[in-house]
Structures are given as C-alpha cells and as structure tokens.
C-alpha cells in the first residue's frame, strides 16, 4: 500500500510509522473491532468526503451492536478526518476509521478492555483495478457460504467477520478469478467478498434482500437513490444462484470497488460479455455524484480544506 505521512490515533495525529498498538491488543487476538471504508474525491467542490456522516453513523452503529462504546462522537471523528486529510495534503484518498478493543484484558469477555480508535488516509485506486471498472471482472461463486444472522451480525462492519470473506477471496484468487460471490445459508445469492451485488433482468434492477445476510452498504444505498433519480426502481428479493447466469447484467458496488461490471461468473458469460447499458448509466451517475457533478446530490459531499501549499506539492 502507498503510505501517507500521518495517522490520527486516540485523539492525536502521529507520524505514520509511530501509529502502533500493543501485541496483546484484544482486537488482534479476537477480531473485536469495527471499521469503515470511506473515500474523499477531488471534484467540483474541491476535496470532499463522500457520504461521510453516514459512514461514521454506521461505525457507531456497528460498535453498538457489539457492545462497544466509541469514545469519540461522529462530529469529533469527522473533524479529525478533515484535519488528517489536510495534514497529509491529499486531494483524494481512501479513509479507514477503526475502533478496536485495546490492551488490558485477555479472554473472551471484552467489556473491560479500552477502546482504541484510529483514522488512516492514503491514496488508493480502484480496488478491483481500473480495467475491471471499465471492462468488467470475472467472478466465481464461492464454496464458502456467507455467515447467517444467527451466527454473527451482518449489519455490523466488524473486523473478525471478514475472515469469512477472506476465505472466499483466497479461494477465488487462487482459482484465477477477480472476485467471489457468496451465497447465504439457504443457497440464495448474498454478496461479494467485500461488495454488494445487483442483477439487471429485463430492465429491472434486482438485489438480494437484507435477510440474505448482506451488509447495508452505503454505496448500495447510493445506487438505490441514483436509480430512483433516473426513474428506475430497485427490487429486493431472494435471488437463486442460477439467475446470476441468465441475468442481462450483473454489477457490484462498494466504497473501495465503486461500481464494477461483472462480465463472467463461473466461466459463464453474462449478457453480451460487455458492461451493459444500465450498469454503465449507474456507473456514470455514481462518478458524477462522488465528484459533485450532480447538484441535487451535493449534500452527500463533505468538503475538506486542504492547504494550497500541500496541493501544489502533490501536483
């Protein structure tokens, strides 16, 4: 990964190399942490964080679902993120806030462990590659099922839960594909290893319901609104695995991945094998939204003042 200069850690901005936790940190041993993935874009309003408050609200929600109290408010974390982006002089960046159970106790009862909070920012391109965004990716249905809601909490973006996704990702990459598609416990379609998934069939946009153990993605919500703005609706219903193969279009969404067409699943070509018109339309609308080119959706943007001297140095 490309390093930045500074990280925000427990209320202070420290040099990147000095942001350290103890080796007996509870979250390191048991995965007791929650996090977010957020992006800032250099667009019509200058540097601006996309749907910043919604992400930070979800961070607090995830923590609450695991009985963890984050010692900083949404507004304090928002301000800290602005300061950190400015300190690093970044016009555009990926943002990773993390709250994790810290050093002080060992064992499965985490309630007496302190909570450490960090925010990191760094330059990061398209998660599945620029070629994937333009031409589409190849996906594989994983043999690893998405965990059920009676096992963990799908609505929480919790660190330890991603071992499930990592198993699917490793399997997929080793088999020569770009991304995994995971099925819910009942065999219906759930989501990617780190993205929500949508199908287009007969012009209709279809997604798995939240009961299929999907994370309620911020990008997923964005697609709902952008589709509505363009006169389309998104239908949430159970999706059979075989419907993936007969869909006209399939695409995935996520903050890191953005909007990515899927051109092939399990060696079966989807539609024409090229990104379809609905996917392209939503992809373009998403790019317009995050860069502030849709005036009606500029309330999704949280502008950041980056010092002019640092901007000049970056360019």
LUMMI-381156 format. One line per 3 residues: number of its first residue (from 0); for each residue z, y, x of C-alpha. Coordinates in nm, 2 decimals, padded with zeros to 4 digits, always signed. Example, Ala and Ser with C-alpha at 12.3 -4.5 7.8 and 13.67 -1.06 7.14 Angstrom:
! LUMMI-381156
0	+00.78:-00.45:+01.23  +00.71:-00.11:+01.37
This chain:
! LUMMI-381156
0	+00.00:+00.00:+00.00  -00.06:+00.36:+00.10  +00.27:+00.53:+00.19
3	+00.38:+00.88:+00.08  +00.63:+01.09:+00.27  +00.93:+01.09:+00.04
6	+01.11:+00.88:-00.23  +01.37:+01.00:-00.49  +01.68:+00.78:-00.47
9	+02.00:+00.82:-00.67  +01.96:+01.20:-00.71  +01.83:+01.28:-00.36
12	+01.48:+01.30:-00.20  +01.48:+01.10:+00.12  +01.21:+01.00:+00.37
15	+01.01:+00.70:+00.26  +01.14:+00.48:+00.54  +01.50:+00.56:+00.46
18	+01.49:+00.45:+00.10  +01.70:+00.13:+00.13  +01.93:-00.09:-00.07
21	+02.19:-00.34:+00.04  +02.06:-00.70:+00.09  +02.33:-00.81:-00.16
24	+02.20:-00.58:-00.43  +02.24:-00.76:-00.77  +01.88:-00.69:-00.87
27	+01.74:-00.85:-00.56  +01.92:-01.18:-00.64  +01.88:-01.20:-01.02
30	+01.60:-00.96:-01.11  +01.83:-00.73:-01.31  +01.62:-00.42:-01.31
33	+01.38:-00.23:-01.54  +01.08:-00.02:-01.43  +00.78:+00.17:-01.54
36	+00.43:+00.23:-01.41  +00.30:+00.59:-01.47  +00.01:+00.79:-01.34
39	-00.05:+01.15:-01.26  -00.41:+01.28:-01.27  -00.58:+01.58:-01.12
42	-00.76:+01.72:-01.43  -00.83:+02.02:-01.64  -00.46:+02.13:-01.63
45	-00.42:+02.06:-01.26  -00.19:+01.77:-01.16  -00.04:+01.63:-01.48
48	+00.16:+01.31:-01.56  +00.01:+01.11:-01.85  +00.25:+01.04:-02.14
51	+00.54:+01.10:-01.91  +00.82:+01.12:-02.16  +00.70:+00.81:-02.35
54	+00.72:+00.61:-02.03  +01.07:+00.74:-01.94  +01.19:+00.68:-02.30
57	+01.07:+00.32:-02.26  +01.25:+00.29:-01.93  +01.58:+00.38:-02.10
60	+01.50:+00.15:-02.39  +01.43:-00.14:-02.16  +01.76:-00.07:-01.98
63	+01.95:-00.06:-02.31  +01.81:-00.40:-02.42  +01.97:-00.55:-02.10
66	+02.30:-00.36:-02.15  +02.23:-00.13:-01.85  +02.31:+00.24:-01.87
69	+02.08:+00.46:-01.66  +02.30:+00.74:-01.51  +02.02:+01.00:-01.55
72	+01.87:+01.14:-01.86  +01.50:+01.13:-01.94  +01.48:+01.50:-01.86
75	+01.65:+01.46:-01.53  +01.41:+01.18:-01.43  +01.12:+01.39:-01.55
78	+01.23:+01.68:-01.33  +01.29:+01.46:-01.04  +00.94:+01.31:-01.07
81	+00.79:+01.66:-01.07  +00.99:+01.76:-00.76  +00.89:+01.44:-00.58
84	+00.52:+01.48:-00.65  +00.53:+01.84:-00.53  +00.73:+01.74:-00.22
87	+00.47:+01.48:-00.13  +00.19:+01.72:-00.21  -00.01:+01.47:-00.42
90	-00.27:+01.58:-00.67  -00.29:+01.24:-00.83  -00.07:+00.94:-00.78
93	+00.09:+00.63:-00.93  +00.46:+00.67:-01.02  +00.72:+00.39:-01.01
96	+01.06:+00.46:-01.16  +01.30:+00.17:-01.12  +01.66:+00.12:-01.23
99	+01.83:-00.19:-01.09  +02.18:-00.34:-01.08  +02.31:-00.24:-00.73
102	+02.56:-00.37:-00.47  +02.91:-00.46:-00.56  +02.93:-00.78:-00.76
105	+02.77:-01.12:-00.73  +02.73:-01.38:-01.01  +02.56:-01.37:-01.35
108	+02.78:-01.11:-01.51  +02.62:-00.78:-01.41  +02.82:-00.54:-01.62
111	+03.04:-00.41:-01.33  +02.75:-00.36:-01.09  +02.65:+00.00:-01.03
114	+02.30:+00.11:-01.13  +02.07:+00.24:-00.86  +01.77:+00.45:-00.96
117	+01.46:+00.53:-00.76  +01.13:+00.70:-00.82  +00.84:+00.64:-00.58
120	+00.50:+00.80:-00.59  +00.19:+00.71:-00.39  -00.19:+00.72:-00.40
123	-00.32:+00.40:-00.57  -00.67:+00.34:-00.70  -00.78:+00.12:-00.98
126	-00.56:-00.19:-01.00  -00.84:-00.43:-01.06  -01.09:-00.24:-00.85
129	-01.35:+00.03:-00.92  -01.62:-00.24:-00.95  -01.41:-00.41:-01.22
132	-01.37:-00.09:-01.42  -01.75:-00.03:-01.41  -01.89:-00.38:-01.43
135	-01.62:-00.59:-01.59  -01.39:-00.86:-01.45  -01.37:-01.24:-01.46
138	-01.06:-01.38:-01.63  -00.90:-01.72:-01.67  -00.67:-01.84:-01.94
141	-00.36:-01.94:-01.75  -00.18:-02.27:-01.79  +00.14:-02.07:-01.77
144	+00.25:-01.95:-02.12  +00.40:-01.61:-02.19  +00.77:-01.64:-02.24
147	+00.90:-01.63:-02.60  +01.11:-01.37:-02.77  +01.39:-01.62:-02.79
150	+01.39:-01.66:-02.41  +01.36:-01.31:-02.28  +01.28:-00.97:-02.43
153	+00.91:-00.90:-02.44  +00.97:-00.53:-02.54  +01.16:-00.47:-02.22
156	+00.97:-00.40:-01.90  +01.22:-00.59:-01.69  +01.18:-00.69:-01.33
159	+01.28:-01.05:-01.35  +01.05:-01.12:-01.64  +00.75:-01.06:-01.42
162	+00.80:-01.39:-01.24  +00.62:-01.53:-01.54  +00.32:-01.30:-01.48
165	+00.33:-01.37:-01.11  +00.28:-01.74:-01.17  -00.02:-01.67:-01.38
168	-00.16:-01.42:-01.13  -00.13:-01.65:-00.84  -00.30:-01.94:-01.03
171	-00.58:-01.71:-01.13  -00.65:-01.56:-00.79  -00.64:-01.90:-00.62
174	-00.90:-02.02:-00.87  -01.13:-01.73:-00.78  -01.08:-01.50:-01.09
177	-00.97:-01.14:-01.11  -00.71:-01.17:-01.38  -00.51:-01.40:-01.60
180	-00.50:-01.42:-01.98  -00.17:-01.56:-02.11  -00.11:-01.75:-02.43
183	+00.20:-01.71:-02.64  +00.42:-02.01:-02.70  +00.22:-02.11:-03.01
186	-00.10:-02.11:-02.82  -00.23:-01.78:-02.96  -00.35:-01.50:-02.73
189	-00.08:-01.28:-02.59  -00.18:-01.05:-02.30  -00.29:-01.04:-01.94
192	-00.05:-01.08:-01.64  +00.00:-00.70:-01.65  -00.22:-00.57:-01.92
195	-00.27:-00.57:-02.30  -00.59:-00.73:-02.43  -00.83:-00.63:-02.71
198	-01.13:-00.80:-02.86  -01.43:-00.64:-03.04  -01.58:-00.86:-03.31
201	-01.85:-00.72:-03.55  -01.75:-00.37:-03.45  -01.38:-00.43:-03.53
204	-01.12:-00.39:-03.26  -00.86:-00.66:-03.27  -00.54:-00.71:-03.07
207	-00.26:-00.97:-03.06  +00.05:-00.86:-03.27  +00.38:-00.77:-03.11
210	+00.51:-01.11:-03.23  +00.28:-01.27:-02.97  +00.53:-01.16:-02.70
213	+00.32:-00.86:-02.59  +00.47:-00.56:-02.42  +00.42:-00.25:-02.64
216	+00.21:-00.08:-02.37  +00.17:+00.30:-02.35  -00.20:+00.25:-02.28
219	-00.21:+00.02:-02.58  -00.07:+00.30:-02.80  -00.32:+00.54:-02.64
222	-00.61:+00.31:-02.74  -00.48:+00.30:-03.10  -00.49:+00.68:-03.12
225	-00.82:+00.73:-02.95  -00.98:+00.46:-03.17  -00.84:+00.64:-03.48
228	-00.97:+00.98:-03.35  -01.32:+00.82:-03.33  -01.30:+00.68:-03.68
231	-01.21:+00.32:-03.58  -00.90:+00.11:-03.66  -00.72:-00.15:-03.45
234	-00.63:-00.47:-03.63  -00.33:-00.66:-03.51  -00.34:-01.03:-03.59
237	-00.30:-01.37:-03.43  -00.59:-01.45:-03.21  -00.70:-01.80:-03.13
240	-00.80:-01.88:-02.77  -01.15:-01.98:-02.88  -01.20:-01.63:-03.03
243	-01.20:-01.50:-02.68  -01.52:-01.69:-02.61  -01.71:-01.57:-02.92
246	-01.60:-01.21:-02.91  -01.87:-00.94:-02.87  -01.65:-00.76:-02.62
249	-01.31:-00.80:-02.45  -01.12:-00.54:-02.26  -00.78:-00.49:-02.11
252	-00.56:-00.19:-02.09  -00.26:-00.08:-01.87  -00.15:+00.22:-01.67
255	-00.24:+00.06:-01.34  -00.56:-00.11:-01.47  -00.65:+00.18:-01.71
258	-00.94:+00.04:-01.94  -01.12:-00.26:-01.79  -01.40:-00.46:-01.95
261	-01.38:-00.84:-01.93  -01.73:-00.99:-01.87  -01.64:-01.35:-01.84
264	-01.35:-01.58:-01.94  -01.31:-01.94:-01.82  -01.67:-01.93:-01.69
267	-01.80:-01.83:-02.03  -02.00:-01.51:-02.05  -01.86:-01.26:-02.31
270	-02.12:-01.10:-02.52  -02.41:-00.98:-02.31  -02.21:-01.02:-01.99
273	-02.20:-00.64:-01.96  -01.94:-00.39:-02.07  -02.00:-00.34:-02.45
276	-02.05:-00.01:-02.63  -01.71:+00.00:-02.80  -01.54:-00.07:-02.46
279	-01.75:+00.20:-02.29  -01.67:+00.45:-02.56  -01.29:+00.39:-02.54
282	-01.30:+00.38:-02.16  -01.47:+00.72:-02.16  -01.23:+00.86:-02.42
285	-00.94:+00.73:-02.21  -01.07:+00.90:-01.90  -01.12:+01.22:-02.09
288	-00.77:+01.21:-02.23  -00.59:+01.15:-01.89  -00.79:+01.43:-01.73
291	-00.72:+01.68:-02.01  -01.07:+01.70:-02.14  -00.96:+01.63:-02.50
294	-00.80:+01.95:-02.61  -00.63:+01.79:-02.91  -00.46:+01.53:-02.68
297	-00.34:+01.76:-02.41  +00.01:+01.72:-02.54  +00.00:+01.38:-02.37
300	-00.01:+01.56:-02.03  +00.30:+01.69:-01.84  +00.17:+01.94:-01.58
303	+00.32:+01.94:-01.23  +00.31:+02.24:-01.00  +00.20:+02.12:-00.66
306	+00.23:+02.37:-00.37  -00.11:+02.52:-00.28  -00.05:+02.47:+00.09
309	+00.00:+02.10:+00.03  -00.31:+02.08:-00.19  -00.51:+02.24:+00.09
312	-00.37:+01.99:+00.34  -00.46:+01.69:+00.12  -00.82:+01.80:+00.07
